[in-house]
């Protein structure tokens, strides 16, 4: 949210480029390993209350989604929430956290 507010205060030329940057962040691809996925699920549980049932956790850990959007949707659906009708601010907050984990994994070369 802090980044979003900062972007709003920038010049119009930067603001015009926001949609493409937003799209790019949502679709970052990374192959997180088992430990990375488990850590991300713990953080999502602690920060947002998305404490998935063991079967849903194993489903995501065993075959982790490869994009930020897909991972975010898998977590929401695993908790019984339809991403299409979920609170948009909550979905964006979850997506931002997932994107951070994907960027970190990609940048450090930690992904598979």
Secondary structure, DSSP 8 states (H G I E B T S, - for coil): -HHHHHHHTS-HHHHHTHHHHHHHHHT-B----HHHHHHHHHHHHHHH-----HHHHHHHHHT--SBHHHHHHHHHHHTT--TTTS-HHHHHHHHHHHHHHHHHHHHHT---
